[in-house]
């Protein structure tokens, strides 16, 4: 009798991050979901000051920030934050199972 290993499919959800930053030249989405790497998730502008980036994430709790022209900023549309090791705050995203 052979053993069959069942693999649970990890359900990822599409999450769109948005930020209004009309004067920004560059906005990058960083977080623990991309090891805070500023090269992985550059955001795109709509030309009217709104920056967006859609990512696929499995359920979980994530910390993130925006890197706006070299300056770290929390998400102004998200009141959920936690302290980080640099003495500032990170925004938090709690993504539940659909």
N, C-alpha and C positions, 0 to 999 in steps of 0.2 A: 504494500500500500504506500503510495507516494504522498508526501506532504505538499500541500499547495499553500504557498504564501500569498496572502491577499495584500495587495497594495492599495492603500487608500489614496484616492486622487486628491491632491491639494487643490482646493478651490481658490482661485485667485479672483480678486474683484478689481474692477476698473475704478480708479480714484483720480479725480481731476483736482489739482491744486491751482488756485487762482490768486492773483495779487494785483492790486491796483498800484502802479508805480509809474506815473506819467513821465517823470524826468529821468528814469533809469535808462542806462545804455545796455546793461546786462543784468539778468536775474537768473540765478541758479537755485534749483531745489536740492537741498542736501538733507540727509537724515541717517538714522541707523539702518534703514533699509537699503542704503547704497554706500555704507561705510563712510559717510560724510565726504564722499569724493566729489569735488566740484566739476569733474569732467563728465560725469555720467548723465545728469538730468538738467541740461540747460533748458530754460523756459523760452517760449516764443510769445512775442507780443502780437496783439491784433492791430497795432498801429494807432490805437487810441488810448494807450496807457495801461491796458489790461494784459497781464502776462499769465499764461496757462501752461500746464504740463500734466499729461495723463500718464499714470503708471499702473501696472498690474501688481497687486500685493495680496499675499495670503492673509487670513485673519490674524490679528495680533495687536499689540500695543507698540506704537512707533513714536519716536521723538524726531522732530525735524525743525529746520529753519530755512529761511531764504538768504541767499548771499547776493546782495544788491550792490553792484558796482564795488565789490570788495568789502562791504559792511554786512555783518550778520544781523538779521532782523527776525523777530518772531512773527507769526501769522497774526495780523491785526483783526482777522475775522474769527479767530479761535481763542476763546477765553481759557481753554485748558492748557496749562503750562506746568513745567516742573523745573527746579533749579538744575543747573549743570555745573561741571567742575571748573568752569571759567568765571563763576560768579554772576552769570546772567541766567536767562530763562530759555528753555526750549519749548516749542509748541508740541502738543501731544495729539496723536490720532489713535483712537480706539476703533479698530475695524473688527466687527463681529462676523460670525458665520452667517451667510444669507439664509 
